Amino acid sequence: MIVAVDFSEQSRNALYDAIELANLHAQIILLHVVEAIVFPPDVEVVELAVLARRLNEEAAKLLSEWCKEVASEARVREDLRAGTPIVNRQSGR
């Protein structure tokens, strides 16, 4: 079972809902996508590279903390990816 998280309170609630559904029979994968930074030509690339590294490090730290928080309640692992998070915002949902 994949649970996409953005470290908001809603994400935490979704994680605990998934734990109830999994009932220790399924593995939960905590997925967080760090948005890839596009380097504009007029911006110092080194500064953005440092920012990107810090964002990845912080996300990895938070994912690890969330996994440890629920380790006794579910089989859980973390998955950190870089890319563009996509949110489906259909009307009426």
C-alpha positions as CSV (number, residue, x, y, z in Angstrom):
1,M,0.0,0.0,0.0
2,I,1.5,3.4,-1.0
3,V,0.8,6.4,1.1
4,A,2.0,9.7,-0.5
5,V,3.0,12.2,2.2
6,D,3.8,15.9,2.2
7,F,4.3,15.9,6.0
8,S,1.1,17.7,6.7
9,E,-1.4,16.7,9.3
10,Q,-3.6,15.3,6.6
11,S,-0.8,13.1,5.5
12,R,-0.3,11.8,9.0
13,N,-4.0,11.0,9.2
14,A,-3.8,9.2,5.9
15,L,-0.9,7.1,7.2
16,Y,-2.8,6.1,10.3
17,D,-5.9,5.2,8.1
18,A,-3.6,3.1,5.9
19,I,-2.2,1.3,9.0
20,E,-5.8,0.4,10.0
21,L,-6.5,-0.9,6.5
22,A,-3.2,-2.8,6.3
23,N,-3.8,-4.5,9.6
24,L,-0.2,-5.8,9.7
25,H,-0.8,-7.9,6.6
26,A,0.4,-5.4,4.0
27,Q,3.5,-3.4,3.7
28,I,3.1,0.4,3.7
29,I,5.3,2.4,1.5
30,L,5.7,6.1,2.6
31,L,6.3,8.0,-0.6
32,H,7.4,11.6,-0.7
33,V,8.4,13.4,-3.9
34,V,10.8,16.3,-3.7
35,E,10.1,18.6,-6.6
36,A,12.9,18.7,-9.0
37,I,14.5,22.2,-9.2
38,V,15.0,23.5,-12.7
39,F,18.0,25.7,-12.9
40,P,17.2,29.0,-14.7
41,P,20.1,30.4,-16.7
42,D,20.5,33.5,-14.6
43,V,20.6,31.9,-11.2
44,E,23.8,30.6,-9.5
45,V,23.6,26.9,-9.9
46,V,25.7,26.1,-6.9
47,E,23.2,27.8,-4.6
48,L,20.3,25.9,-6.1
49,A,22.3,22.6,-5.9
50,V,22.8,23.3,-2.1
51,L,19.1,24.0,-1.7
52,A,18.1,20.8,-3.6
53,R,20.5,18.8,-1.4
54,R,19.0,20.3,1.8
55,L,15.5,19.7,0.6
56,N,16.3,16.0,0.0
57,E,18.1,15.7,3.3
58,E,15.2,17.2,5.2
59,A,12.6,15.0,3.4
60,A,14.7,11.9,4.1
61,K,15.0,12.8,7.8
62,L,11.2,13.3,8.1
63,L,10.4,10.1,6.2
64,S,12.7,8.2,8.5
65,E,11.1,9.7,11.6
66,W,7.6,8.9,10.3
67,C,8.6,5.3,9.6
68,K,10.1,4.9,13.1
69,E,6.9,6.4,14.6
70,V,4.7,3.7,13.2
71,A,7.2,0.8,13.1
72,S,5.6,-1.1,15.9
73,E,2.1,-0.8,14.2
74,A,2.9,-1.7,10.6
75,R,5.5,-3.0,8.2
76,V,6.6,0.3,6.6
77,R,9.4,1.5,4.4
78,E,10.2,4.8,2.9
79,D,10.6,5.9,-0.7
80,L,12.0,9.3,-1.5
81,R,11.9,10.4,-5.1
82,A,12.7,13.5,-7.1
83,G,10.2,14.7,-9.7
84,T,7.0,16.6,-10.2
85,P,4.3,15.7,-7.8
86,I,0.9,15.5,-9.6
87,V,-2.3,16.2,-7.8
88,N,-5.6,15.2,-9.5
89,R,-8.1,17.9,-8.7
90,Q,-11.2,16.8,-10.5
91,S,-14.3,18.9,-9.8
92,G,-16.6,17.3,-7.2
93,R,-13.9,15.4,-5.4
